[in-house]
Amino acid sequence: MLDITRDFLKEHYNIDDEMMKFSEEVMEDIKFKFDEIKEIREYNQYKVLRAMQEANLSDNHFNWTTGYGYNDLGREKIEEIYAKVFHTEDALVRPIIVNGTHALSLTVQGLVRPGDEILSITSAPYDTLQGVIGIREEKGCLKEYGVTYSQLDFREDGNIDIDGIEAKINDRTKLVMIQRSKGYEWRKSLSIEDIEEAVKEVRRVKPEVIIMVDNCYGEFLDTKEPTDVGVDIMAGSLIKNPGGGLALTGGYIVGRHDLVEQISYRLTCPGIGKECGLTFGTTRSVLQGFFMAPYVVSQAVMGAIFCARAFEKMGYKVLPAYDDLRSDIIQCVQLGSPEEVVRFCEGVQYAAPVDSFVTPVPWAMPGYEDEVIMAAGAFVQGSSIELSADAPIRPPYNVYFQGGLTFDHSKMGTLKAIERIKDLHREQGK
């Protein structure tokens, strides 16, 4: 580290020599992981680049229409490029999809009908989707329409219970759901190999069933995506990995043409489908963000590894460990108390470029059973490819750290989180 950088950090961020030495030790421990990340990033960068070249992307596609959005060339080009990158027949990529849960909800609601059953083979889905399905009854949930739900819990070792799949699939099983990321759970996120093994078993038992993956936080962590290993339909958010920090809003759904078409009728209405829908001038930022996404994701992964090793050295339980295989950008740290969760999130917030003067507090966030605290000083509201941290306030008090458009910023978030926890310990006389 340059002396001028050390002096700057001391003067402006209150990072002392002890903390700098600690940071350098962490860097020495983790640097071997970065070559592997760079190799994955390089492949994915060329994959996205080639898709844009094959699609003959032009600056004409950055223009947009009004009203109904007929013949919106930019919208059609985005969806063509997404389908190419994810190796699927079709795609639905729209700014009117408000978040990842909305993309997943559209997918599920578009594909199941009264009398059908949804089977999750990765235990319960993420909190907000539970209200869509009817696990937690919300107005308009699928349970009201006669759609049933079943789940197969993970094995004790955190892996999918492959041997238990056959017993769970029945004549009414229409859709099998797989959640790649850990969500607010203490479990490993699923690798592409994990997903491939599950897909093969589901296909053996019931070949015609639709297999869906929640790919939130997982894009570009590997050289393959779930759609490369037999998944029929997949959904995610543009203000997570694939937006590269530049997409202002939106979500995507990619997969088989017939399924995407069916889902598009839920997005708009029967008879209209994909033919309408404005992009509101977002085409350039969505595509530029997609182009940047492999690099930005690599920076976020490097930041997550730094966070894992730093807190591991401090004696905390972390998941994944710094040297584990990663399949999403999320780093979980088990802090053990609500006070430490709050201090962690304060540190991340104070490291933000936006709203760094704000102190986050737990609150009753819509869609969650417990109070949730979120640190998110982002250029795009709610963007979790930008540096952020959040946690439900419930035992064992896990906090979820993710994002960082640059590794340096992500590292700063970790150091400030450590500083705030150390301040708490001093106040408590520890």
Steps between C-alpha positions, in 0.01 A plus 500: 500500500634843410593727788269768360213247515583407858505868600168561325332207675628611839389859453162449337383151603652455844672178391804459721825309449366192677203479266719556196732222607200273552371589150836417345505163678154422363613596148799270528271212603254542212701615199529148357120495448506806276663328200214250485245782513676688221489193276123466543458874445702490178293219350171666590616836367574347161170310508302821548710686244445230239124497559481874437708466184292209370185704563643793296441741784495860375452840657164506321384249758543758776202694365156431633134540414199635690150388586450130445863443410436324171814424299733599783822382337705551816266285707514221246880524479542475878291184505689352206834562674381358834380185324837462328703547819289254701471258205120498500230522235345823626516771764281757670703796630296801610528811719140446610610190692556675831738256674619142517194384692278648229694311229466177696135568575422560132674176413312290751162667443542476126566128499274339760124461492235405759556141610873508426764449766827688544788300647802675646792257530715758683299534820285812538555778245613852586274688743327726246412214263331313782222758493456451125460125527287502814739346751440828678150599397483837326214648299511363146739215580489187287343301780180703444491364144524135600872459439666278760855500625742234619866515596797273538733614774876499469695216650683571824821563305331780303470311173186429299339172603534338158373166628186668636391664174313201358272468803406870483403517133142398421243526220415858597860626511518762225800707605819410686673797658870532582640798688868540420591755767479446874254785560468563873608146584819354644579265213733480206383648172457244225771445243425431135599138565246480787227633274595268214480194725154603623376572147605153381311332784185709447509419127536129577194505724277729292647615168222747414509698826615864475824572687547859615801665664511815710837630376513817709858583607639211293563637152860483373636314806587211272568441131162326482151608605212276610350520151815328371420187703139433407296761690186605310445849636704739716443844649690776675535871563678766295606691811697197608779334299393536135431874525865569575403790726372703203149364446255731674235235560353186349509124494555218253355161417677265256419153378293296260305706248161350586549569871623856451200568276264362763660717769480809277121470508519538877735799464256687273184311407384211281524594133762772559792322665842630398375724220452806720684666786724804507865492594479865611846582366675231707634295208849649503549471877363144506731386221803691625441357845472150354830557318665610826338227711773232480759749627278649770398155624867403527562807717207411725622142538849620593342729760295213643815291535676783682204535737493125565867476586500816713213387722629145511830632636300690762345175620156520339326223308471582131330335204648436253856485630743719311644204308169323424343466158261793445175504308368843594636836616359474853720468807331394822654585837351361821534778755303361791323813621262763359732777618788368292272460197400866530862613540608294198234663283591843634859447388394401150267800480771739617723367220240582233536770232130588538329570835817425696368736771191282558482249786304186406254354750288182502143545371193302399577465131209383279521132407705391803387342827782648711635852518774549244797738501650608171813698425486621141657828401463432130470703181203280409250454782503142627784394272672203661777474243610825661649464848227414748425295808175385650368266765176386658516570873468142618733240656773402430537856365653438160584801285518479122769705327500534123599714207756764432551654157871501580701275729654800679158626598389159619816469709430840655151380597650205685755712682236751614274215616787361708570845642138547611494155667826576680347829622209299641736263679687792655171650616404167656841472667599187309 
